[in-house]
Amino acid sequence: MTRAPAAPSPRHRLSKAADKVREFLAAEDDAELTALRVAVQGGGCSGFQYALGFDTGAQDGDEVIEAHGITVLIDPFSLPYLDGADIDFVDGLNGTGFSITNPNTVSGCGCGS
């Protein structure tokens, strides 16, 4: 039996997080910081945690994503773990900050991190 190829899906999605990234980059007042770097690092309750920060540009092997007027950089180690992840910015009763919804997560912390 031959299967049809899977429908293409966006590798990464950004929603209103892009507005906050632009706002925070402007507040940094450093013209060399031009991109949001997203990474997966060891640590956290479930073995990995997300790291977000600003960067001056891509390193060798980085995935460079231009979306919603911002540049997102993902290193080669983190890329498979972040494939299809949705980066959002939430402002609610439970806190304010960036939120990553990741379809690749197989377990998580009881606190939701």
N, CA, C and O atoms as a MOPAC input file, in Angstrom:
PM7 MOZYME 1SCF
protein

 N      0.84600 1    -1.18100 1     0.00000 1
 C      0.00000 1     0.00000 1     0.00000 1
 C      0.88600 1     1.23700 1     0.00000 1
 O      1.83300 1     1.32800 1     0.78100 1
 N      0.58500 1     2.16500 1    -0.85500 1
 C      1.33700 1     3.41200 1    -0.94400 1
 C      0.61000 1     4.49300 1    -0.16100 1
 O     -0.60100 1     4.67700 1    -0.28900 1
 N      1.37700 1     5.19900 1     0.64800 1
 C      0.78400 1     6.27600 1     1.43900 1
 C      1.09700 1     7.61300 1     0.79100 1
 O      2.17700 1     7.82100 1     0.23700 1
 N      0.15100 1     8.49300 1     0.87200 1
 C      0.37000 1     9.85900 1     0.39700 1
 C      1.30800 1    10.56100 1     1.37000 1
 O      1.25400 1    10.30500 1     2.57300 1
 N      2.15700 1    11.43400 1     0.87200 1
 C      3.03900 1    12.16500 1     1.78700 1
 C      2.23100 1    13.02400 1     2.74300 1
 O      1.15600 1    13.52200 1     2.40800 1
 N      2.76900 1    13.18400 1     3.93100 1
 C      2.08900 1    14.01200 1     4.92800 1
 C      2.01000 1    15.44700 1     4.43600 1
 O      2.90200 1    15.93700 1     3.74400 1
 N      0.93600 1    16.10200 1     4.80500 1
 C      0.78300 1    17.50900 1     4.43600 1
 C      1.85900 1    18.32200 1     5.13300 1
 O      2.14400 1    18.09400 1     6.30800 1
 N      2.46200 1    19.27000 1     4.42100 1
 C      3.48700 1    20.07800 1     5.06200 1
 C      2.89700 1    20.91100 1     6.19400 1
 O      1.77100 1    21.40000 1     6.10500 1
 N      3.66100 1    21.05700 1     7.23400 1
 C      3.21900 1    21.89000 1     8.34500 1
 C      4.32600 1    22.87700 1     8.67700 1
 O      5.49700 1    22.61100 1     8.40800 1
 N      3.96700 1    24.00300 1     9.25300 1
 C      5.00400 1    24.96800 1     9.59000 1
 C      5.95800 1    24.38500 1    10.62600 1
 O      5.52700 1    23.75100 1    11.58900 1
 N      7.24800 1    24.60100 1    10.42600 1
 C      8.23500 1    24.07300 1    11.36300 1
 C      8.13000 1    24.78400 1    12.70700 1
 O      8.29500 1    24.15900 1    13.75500 1
 N      7.86600 1    26.04900 1    12.68300 1
 C      7.78800 1    26.84200 1    13.90200 1
 C      6.74700 1    27.92200 1    13.68100 1
 O      6.61100 1    28.45600 1    12.58000 1
 N      6.02600 1    28.23400 1    14.72100 1
 C      5.01800 1    29.28000 1    14.61100 1
 C      5.26400 1    30.32200 1    15.70000 1
 O      5.65300 1    29.98800 1    16.81900 1
 N      5.04000 1    31.54100 1    15.36600 1
 C      5.12100 1    32.63700 1    16.33000 1
 C      3.80400 1    33.37400 1    16.27900 1
 O      3.29700 1    33.67400 1    15.19700 1
 N      3.25800 1    33.66300 1    17.40800 1
 C      2.02200 1    34.43500 1    17.41100 1
 C      2.32000 1    35.81000 1    17.97000 1
 O      3.18700 1    36.50600 1    17.44100 1
 N      1.64100 1    36.21900 1    19.00800 1
 C      1.88100 1    37.57100 1    19.52300 1
 C      3.22700 1    37.71800 1    20.20600 1
 O      3.57800 1    38.81400 1    20.64200 1
 N      3.98600 1    36.63900 1    20.30700 1
 C      5.33300 1    36.72800 1    20.86700 1
 C      6.20100 1    37.67100 1    20.04800 1
 O      7.07800 1    38.33400 1    20.60200 1
 N      5.97800 1    37.74500 1    18.74900 1
 C      6.79600 1    38.60100 1    17.89300 1
 C      6.69900 1    40.05800 1    18.31800 1
 O      7.70100 1    40.77300 1    18.30100 1
 N      5.51600 1    40.50600 1    18.69600 1
 C      5.36300 1    41.88900 1    19.15200 1
 C      6.19700 1    42.14100 1    20.39900 1
 O      6.84300 1    43.18200 1    20.51400 1
 N      6.18900 1    41.20000 1    21.33100 1
 C      6.96200 1    41.35400 1    22.56900 1
 C      8.45600 1    41.29000 1    22.29900 1
 O      9.22800 1    42.01500 1    22.92600 1
 N      8.87000 1    40.43800 1    21.38100 1
 C     10.29100 1    40.36100 1    21.04100 1
 C     10.75600 1    41.71200 1    20.51000 1
 O     11.79900 1    42.21600 1    20.92800 1
 N      9.99800 1    42.29900 1    19.59800 1
 C     10.36400 1    43.61800 1    19.06500 1
 C     10.41300 1    44.66100 1    20.18800 1
 O     11.32400 1    45.48700 1    20.23800 1
 N      9.43800 1    44.61400 1    21.07100 1
 C      9.38300 1    45.56000 1    22.19000 1
 C     10.61000 1    45.39200 1    23.10200 1
 O     11.23500 1    46.38000 1    23.49000 1
 N     10.94700 1    44.16000 1    23.43700 1
 C     12.07700 1    43.91000 1    24.33300 1
 C     13.41300 1    44.23400 1    23.66300 1
 O     14.32400 1    44.74800 1    24.31300 1
 N     13.53400 1    43.93700 1    22.37100 1
 C     14.76100 1    44.29400 1    21.65100 1
 C     14.96500 1    45.81300 1    21.64500 1
 O     16.08600 1    46.28900 1    21.82700 1
 N     13.89400 1    46.56400 1    21.43900 1
 C     13.98600 1    48.02100 1    21.44600 1
 C     14.39800 1    48.52800 1    22.82800 1
 O     15.15600 1    49.49100 1    22.93600 1
 N     13.90300 1    47.88500 1    23.87600 1
 C     14.23400 1    48.29300 1    25.24600 1
 C     15.69200 1    48.00000 1    25.59300 1
 O     16.26500 1    48.65800 1    26.46200 1
 N     16.29300 1    47.02200 1    24.92400 1
 C     17.69800 1    46.68300 1    25.17800 1
 C     18.62200 1    47.81400 1    24.75500 1
 O     19.72100 1    47.93900 1    25.29600 1
 N     18.20900 1    48.63500 1    23.80800 1
 C     18.99000 1    49.76000 1    23.33200 1
 C     20.39600 1    49.33500 1    22.89400 1
 O     21.38300 1    50.01000 1    23.18300 1
 N     20.46100 1    48.19900 1    22.19100 1
 C     21.72700 1    47.67900 1    21.65500 1
 C     21.46300 1    47.25700 1    20.21500 1
 O     20.84900 1    46.21900 1    19.96800 1
 N     21.92200 1    48.05400 1    19.28100 1
 C     21.64100 1    47.81900 1    17.85900 1
 C     22.21600 1    46.49400 1    17.35900 1
 O     21.77500 1    45.98400 1    16.32900 1
 N     23.18900 1    45.93000 1    18.06900 1
 C     23.78200 1    44.66300 1    17.63700 1
 C     22.88500 1    43.46400 1    17.94900 1
 O     23.00700 1    42.42100 1    17.30700 1
 N     22.00000 1    43.60100 1    18.91400 1
 C     21.06800 1    42.51200 1    19.22500 1
 C     19.91900 1    42.57300 1    18.23000 1
 O     19.13700 1    43.52300 1    18.22600 1
 N     19.82500 1    41.54600 1    17.38300 1
 C     18.84400 1    41.59600 1    16.29600 1
 C     17.95100 1    40.37200 1    16.21900 1
 O     17.04700 1    40.32700 1    15.38400 1
 N     18.18300 1    39.35900 1    17.08200 1
 C     17.44700 1    38.10600 1    16.92300 1
 C     17.12100 1    37.48400 1    18.27500 1
 O     17.78500 1    37.74200 1    19.27900 1
 N     16.08800 1    36.66400 1    18.27000 1
 C     15.72800 1    35.86700 1    19.43700 1
 C     16.32800 1    34.48000 1    19.25800 1
 O     16.06700 1    33.80900 1    18.25900 1
 N     17.13000 1    34.05200 1    20.22300 1
 C     17.68600 1    32.69400 1    20.19600 1
 C     16.84100 1    31.82900 1    21.13300 1
 O     16.61700 1    32.17300 1    22.29300 1
 N     16.38000 1    30.69800 1    20.59500 1
 C     15.60000 1    29.73500 1    21.36500 1
 C     16.39200 1    28.44100 1    21.39700 1
 O     16.86000 1    27.96700 1    20.36200 1
 N     16.54100 1    27.87000 1    22.58800 1
 C     17.34200 1    26.65600 1    22.72000 1
 C     16.72000 1    25.72000 1    23.74500 1
 O     15.91200 1    26.12300 1    24.58200 1
 N     17.11600 1    24.47700 1    23.65300 1
 C     16.77600 1    23.46700 1    24.64600 1
 C     18.06400 1    23.16300 1    25.39200 1
 O     19.10200 1    22.91600 1    24.77900 1
 N     17.99200 1    23.18300 1    26.72100 1
 C     19.16700 1    22.91100 1    27.54600 1
 C     18.83800 1    21.82000 1    28.54900 1
 O     17.68000 1    21.62000 1    28.91600 1
 N     19.87400 1    21.11700 1    28.98600 1
 C     19.69000 1    20.12700 1    30.03900 1
 C     19.30700 1    20.81100 1    31.33400 1
 O     19.73600 1    21.93000 1    31.61400 1
 N     18.48600 1    20.11800 1    32.12600 1
 C     18.03500 1    20.66800 1    33.39400 1
 C     16.52900 1    20.68400 1    33.45200 1
 O     15.86000 1    20.20900 1    32.53400 1
 N     16.00100 1    21.21800 1    34.50800 1
 C     14.55600 1    21.24700 1    34.67500 1
 C     14.05500 1    19.90900 1    35.19700 1
 O     14.80700 1    18.93600 1    35.23900 1
 N     12.81300 1    19.85800 1    35.58800 1
 C     12.22500 1    18.66000 1    36.20300 1
 C     12.18400 1    17.46900 1    35.25400 1
 O     12.36100 1    16.32900 1    35.68300 1
 N     11.95400 1    17.72400 1    33.97100 1
 C     11.78700 1    16.62400 1    33.02400 1
 C     13.04200 1    16.35600 1    32.19600 1
 O     12.99200 1    15.59400 1    31.23100 1
 N     14.16500 1    16.97500 1    32.56300 1
 C     15.41000 1    16.73100 1    31.85900 1
 C     15.82700 1    17.81400 1    30.89400 1
 O     17.01200 1    17.93100 1    30.58200 1
 N     14.89000 1    18.61200 1    30.40900 1
 C     15.19600 1    19.71400 1    29.51000 1
 C     14.44900 1    20.95800 1    29.95100 1
 O     13.40000 1    20.88400 1    30.59100 1
 N     15.00000 1    22.07900 1    29.60200 1
 C     14.30700 1    23.34500 1    29.80600 1
 C     14.58600 1    24.23900 1    28.61000 1
 O     15.55300 1    24.02500 1    27.87900 1
 N     13.74300 1    25.23400 1    28.41400 1
 C     13.89900 1    26.14900 1    27.29500 1
 C     14.71100 1    27.35600 1    27.73200 1
 O     14.60800 1    27.81100 1    28.87100 1
 N     15.50700 1    27.86100 1    26.82900 1
 C     16.26700 1    29.08800 1    27.06700 1
 C     15.96100 1    30.05600 1    25.94000 1
 O     16.02700 1    29.68900 1    24.76700 1
 N     15.63000 1    31.27700 1    26.28700 1
 C     15.36500 1    32.32700 1    25.31400 1
 C     16.25100 1    33.51200 1    25.65300 1
 O     16.41100 1    33.86900 1    26.82000 1
 N     16.81600 1    34.10700 1    24.64200 1
 C     17.65500 1    35.28200 1    24.84400 1
 C     17.87600 1    35.97800 1    23.52200 1
 O     17.50700 1    35.46400 1    22.46600 1
 N     18.47500 1    37.14300 1    23.58500 1
 C     18.74800 1    37.90100 1    22.37800 1
 C     20.16500 1    37.63700 1    21.91500 1
 O     21.05300 1    37.37600 1    22.72600 1
 N     20.37700 1    37.70600 1    20.60100 1
 C     21.67800 1    37.39800 1    20.02700 1
 C     21.97700 1    38.38300 1    18.90200 1
 O     21.08300 1    39.04500 1    18.37400 1
 N     23.25100 1    38.46100 1    18.55400 1
 C     23.68600 1    39.39000 1    17.51200 1
 C     23.59700 1    38.80100 1    16.11300 1
 O     23.67100 1    39.53300 1    15.12600 1
 N     23.43900 1    37.48600 1    16.01600 1
 C     23.33800 1    36.86500 1    14.70200 1
 C     23.53500 1    35.37600 1    14.77000 1
 O     23.82200 1    34.81800 1    15.82900 1
 N     23.38100 1    34.73700 1    13.63500 1
 C     23.43600 1    33.27700 1    13.54500 1
 C     24.86500 1    32.76500 1    13.69600 1
 O     25.82700 1    33.42200 1    13.29800 1
 N     24.97600 1    31.58400 1    14.27800 1
 C     26.22600 1    30.83600 1    14.36600 1
 C     26.18300 1    29.75900 1    13.27900 1
 O     25.12600 1    29.50100 1    12.70300 1
 N     27.32200 1    29.13600 1    12.99700 1
 C     27.36300 1    28.05000 1    12.02000 1
 C     26.36900 1    26.96300 1    12.38800 1
 O     26.35000 1    26.49100 1    13.52500 1
 N     25.54500 1    26.56600 1    11.43200 1
 C     24.59900 1    25.48400 1    11.63000 1
 C     23.25300 1    25.90000 1    12.18600 1
 O     22.34500 1    25.07200 1    12.25400 1
 N     23.09100 1    27.15100 1    12.58500 1
 C     21.81600 1    27.60200 1    13.14400 1
 C     20.71200 1    27.56500 1    12.09600 1
 O     20.94800 1    27.83500 1    10.91800 1
 N     19.52400 1    27.23300 1    12.53100 1
 C     18.31700 1    27.41600 1    11.73500 1
 C     17.91400 1    28.87500 1    11.91000 1
 O     17.78000 1    29.34600 1    13.04000 1
 N     17.72100 1    29.58700 1    10.82400 1
 C     17.33300 1    30.99100 1    10.87300 1
 C     15.90900 1    31.08300 1    10.34800 1
 O     15.62900 1    30.70200 1     9.21200 1
 N     15.02400 1    31.58700 1    11.17600 1
 C     13.61200 1    31.69000 1    10.81900 1
 C     13.21900 1    33.16200 1    10.84500 1
 O     13.36200 1    33.83900 1    11.86300 1
 N     12.73200 1    33.63600 1     9.73100 1
 C     12.21700 1    35.00300 1     9.63800 1
 C     10.70000 1    34.89600 1     9.64400 1
 O     10.10300 1    34.33100 1     8.72700 1
 N     10.08300 1    35.44300 1    10.68300 1
 C      8.62400 1    35.34900 1    10.78500 1
 C      8.08000 1    36.54300 1    11.55900 1
 O      8.64900 1    36.95200 1    12.57000 1
 N      7.00500 1    37.08000 1    11.08800 1
 C      6.31700 1    38.19000 1    11.76000 1
 C      7.26100 1    39.34700 1    12.06700 1
 O      7.10300 1    40.02800 1    13.08100 1
 N      8.23300 1    39.56900 1    11.20100 1
 C      9.13400 1    40.69900 1    11.36300 1
 C     10.25900 1    40.50300 1    12.36200 1
 O     10.93900 1    41.46800 1    12.71300 1
 N     10.47100 1    39.29800 1    12.82100 1
 C     11.59400 1    39.03600 1    13.72400 1
 C     12.41400 1    37.86400 1    13.19700 1
 O     11.95900 1    37.09400 1    12.35200 1
 N     13.62900 1    37.74800 1    13.71700 1
 C     14.50500 1    36.64400 1    13.37500 1
 C     14.63400 1    35.73700 1    14.58700 1
 O     14.92500 1    36.19900 1    15.69000 1
 N     14.41700 1    34.45200 1    14.38000 1
 C     14.56500 1    33.45500 1    15.43900 1
 C     15.71700 1    32.53800 1    15.05000 1
 O     15.78900 1    32.06800 1    13.91500 1
 N     16.61000 1    32.28900 1    15.99000 1
 C     17.76500 1    31.41800 1    15.77000 1
 C     17.63200 1    30.17900 1    16.65200 1
 O     17.31400 1    30.27500 1    17.83700 1
 N     17.88200 1    29.00700 1    16.04900 1
 C     17.83100 1    27.75100 1    16.79500 1
 C     19.07200 1    26.95300 1    16.44000 1
 O     19.35200 1    26.72100 1    15.26400 1
 N     19.81500 1    26.53300 1    17.45500 1
 C     21.04800 1    25.77900 1    17.21800 1
 C     20.72300 1    24.36200 1    16.74700 1
 O     19.61200 1    23.87700 1    16.95900 1
 N     21.68900 1    23.69500 1    16.10800 1
 C     21.43600 1    22.36100 1    15.54200 1
 C     21.01100 1    21.31100 1    16.57700 1
 O     20.21200 1    20.43100 1    16.25700 1
 N     21.52800 1    21.38600 1    17.80800 1
 C     21.12800 1    20.43100 1    18.84200 1
 C     19.65500 1    20.60300 1    19.20600 1
 O     18.93300 1    19.61700 1    19.35700 1
 N     19.21200 1    21.84200 1    19.34500 1
 C     17.85000 1    22.13400 1    19.79400 1
 C     16.79800 1    21.94400 1    18.71900 1
 O     15.63100 1    21.69500 1    19.02200 1
 N     17.20900 1    22.06200 1    17.46100 1
 C     16.25100 1    22.06500 1    16.35900 1
 C     15.28700 1    20.88000 1    16.35500 1
 O     14.08400 1    21.10200 1    16.22300 1
 N     15.75000 1    19.62800 1    16.49400 1
 C     14.78200 1    18.52500 1    16.46300 1
 C     13.77900 1    18.56800 1    17.62100 1
 O     12.64100 1    18.12000 1    17.48100 1
 N     14.20600 1    19.10400 1    18.75300 1
 C     13.32600 1    19.18200 1    19.91700 1
 C     12.29100 1    20.29100 1    19.78200 1
 O     11.24200 1    20.24400 1    20.42500 1
 N     12.58100 1    21.28300 1    18.95400 1
 C     11.69200 1    22.43100 1    18.80500 1
 C     10.89100 1    22.42000 1    17.51300 1
 O     10.14200 1    23.36000 1    17.24700 1
 N     11.03300 1    21.37600 1    16.70700 1
 C     10.33300 1    21.29400 1    15.42900 1
 C      8.82600 1    21.36300 1    15.65700 1
 O      8.25700 1    20.51400 1    16.34300 1
 N      8.19100 1    22.36100 1    15.08900 1
 C      6.74400 1    22.52800 1    15.19700 1
 C      6.28700 1    23.25700 1    16.43900 1
 O      5.08400 1    23.41000 1    16.65500 1
 N      7.22200 1    23.71500 1    17.26700 1
 C      6.84800 1    24.38800 1    18.51600 1
 C      6.19900 1    25.74100 1    18.23900 1
 O      6.52600 1    26.41300 1    17.26000 1
 N      5.28900 1    26.12200 1    19.10300 1
 C      4.60600 1    27.40700 1    19.02300 1
 C      5.10600 1    28.27600 1    20.16600 1
 O      4.96400 1    27.91100 1    21.33300 1
 N      5.68900 1    29.41900 1    19.83900 1
 C      6.17200 1    30.35100 1    20.85400 1
 C      5.15700 1    31.46800 1    20.97100 1
 O      4.82500 1    32.12500 1    19.98500 1
 N      4.67100 1    31.67800 1    22.17300 1
 C      3.63400 1    32.67800 1    22.40700 1
 C      4.05700 1    33.54900 1    23.58400 1
 O      5.01400 1    33.23400 1    24.29100 1
 N      3.34400 1    34.63000 1    23.78300 1
 C      3.53600 1    35.46700 1    24.96100 1
 C      2.20200 1    35.54500 1    25.66300 1
 O      1.19900 1    35.93200 1    25.06300 1
 N      2.18300 1    35.17900 1    26.93600 1
 C      0.93900 1    35.17400 1    27.70200 1
 C      1.01300 1    36.22500 1    28.80200 1
 O      2.07100 1    36.48400 1    29.37700 1
 N     -0.12200 1    36.80800 1    29.07100 1
 C     -0.24600 1    37.80000 1    30.13000 1
 C     -1.54900 1    37.48900 1    30.84500 1
 O     -2.62200 1    37.91500 1    30.41900 1
 N     -1.44400 1    36.74500 1    31.93300 1
 C     -2.65300 1    36.30500 1    32.61200 1
 C     -2.47200 1    36.19900 1    34.10600 1
 O     -1.45700 1    36.62500 1    34.65600 1
 N     -3.46300 1    35.63000 1    34.75600 1
 C     -3.45800 1    35.49700 1    36.21300 1
 C     -2.33600 1    34.59200 1    36.71600 1
 O     -1.83300 1    34.78200 1    37.82400 1
 N     -1.94600 1    33.61700 1    35.91200 1
 C     -0.90300 1    32.68400 1    36.33100 1
 C      0.50200 1    33.15900 1    35.98600 1
 O      1.46900 1    32.42900 1    36.20700 1
 N      0.63100 1    34.35500 1    35.45400 1
 C      1.94200 1    34.89000 1    35.14900 1
 C      2.01500 1    35.51300 1    33.77700 1
 O      1.10600 1    35.39700 1    32.95600 1
 N      3.12100 1    36.17300 1    33.56200 1
 C      3.38000 1    36.84900 1    32.30800 1
 C      4.72100 1    36.36900 1    31.78100 1
 O      5.69900 1    36.29700 1    32.52500 1
 N      4.76600 1    36.04400 1    30.50400 1
 C      6.03000 1    35.64600 1    29.91000 1
 C      5.82800 1    34.82500 1    28.66200 1
 O      4.70800 1    34.60300 1    28.20200 1
 N      6.95500 1    34.37800 1    28.12700 1
 C      6.90800 1    33.55200 1    26.93100 1
 C      6.46600 1    32.14600 1    27.30100 1
 O      6.81000 1    31.62500 1    28.36200 1
 N      5.70300 1    31.54800 1    26.41200 1
 C      5.20100 1    30.19400 1    26.59900 1
 C      5.51300 1    29.39600 1    25.33400 1
 O      5.30600 1    29.87600 1    24.21900 1
 N      6.00800 1    28.18800 1    25.51600 1
 C      6.31200 1    27.33100 1    24.37500 1
 C      5.42100 1    26.09800 1    24.44600 1
 O      5.46700 1    25.34100 1    25.41600 1
 N      4.61900 1    25.90700 1    23.42000 1
 C      3.81300 1    24.70700 1    23.27900 1
 C      4.53600 1    23.82600 1    22.27500 1
 O      4.71100 1    24.19200 1    21.11300 1
 N      4.95000 1    22.66500 1    22.74500 1
 C      5.82200 1    21.82100 1    21.93500 1
 C      5.18700 1    20.46000 1    21.69800 1
 O      4.96300 1    19.71400 1    22.65200 1
 N      4.89200 1    20.11900 1    20.44600 1
 C      4.28700 1    18.81500 1    20.15500 1
 C      5.25900 1    17.65100 1    20.34800 1
 O      4.83900 1    16.49400 1    20.32600 1
 N      6.54400 1    17.93500 1    20.53700 1
 C      7.54900 1    16.88100 1    20.71000 1
 C      7.74800 1    16.47000 1    22.16000 1
 O      8.47300 1    15.51400 1    22.43300 1
 N      7.12100 1    17.16800 1    23.09000 1
 C      7.28700 1    16.87600 1    24.50400 1
 C      6.57700 1    15.57500 1    24.84100 1
 O      5.39100 1    15.40800 1    24.55400 1
 N      7.32000 1    14.65000 1    25.45900 1
 C      6.71700 1    13.38700 1    25.84500 1
 C      6.41700 1    13.32300 1    27.32600 1
 O      5.61500 1    12.48800 1    27.74500 1
 N      7.02300 1    14.15900 1    28.12500 1
 C      6.69500 1    14.25200 1    29.54700 1
 C      7.00100 1    15.65300 1    30.00500 1
 O      7.72400 1    16.39500 1    29.34000 1
 N      6.45400 1    16.00600 1    31.12800 1
 C      6.67800 1    17.35900 1    31.63600 1
 C      6.59900 1    17.38300 1    33.13500 1
 O      6.30600 1    16.37400 1    33.77600 1
 N      6.85700 1    18.51300 1    33.67500 1
 C      6.82700 1    18.71200 1    35.10700 1
 C      5.38100 1    18.87900 1    35.54900 1
 O      4.54300 1    19.34800 1    34.77800 1
 N      5.09300 1    18.50500 1    36.75900 1
 C      3.75400 1    18.67400 1    37.30700 1
 C      3.33400 1    20.12900 1    37.37800 1
 O      2.14000 1    20.42900 1    37.39800 1
 N      4.30000 1    21.03700 1    37.41400 1
 C      3.96200 1    22.46400 1    37.49000 1
 C      3.64600 1    23.03200 1    36.10700 1
 O      3.24300 1    24.19000 1    35.99700 1
 N      3.82300 1    22.23600 1    35.05200 1
 C      3.51200 1    22.70000 1    33.70900 1
 C      4.67800 1    23.32400 1    32.98200 1
 O      4.51700 1    23.79500 1    31.85700 1
 N      5.84600 1    23.34100 1    33.58900 1
 C      7.01400 1    23.94500 1    32.95200 1
 C      7.65000 1    22.97600 1    31.98500 1
 O      8.65100 1    23.30600 1    31.34900 1

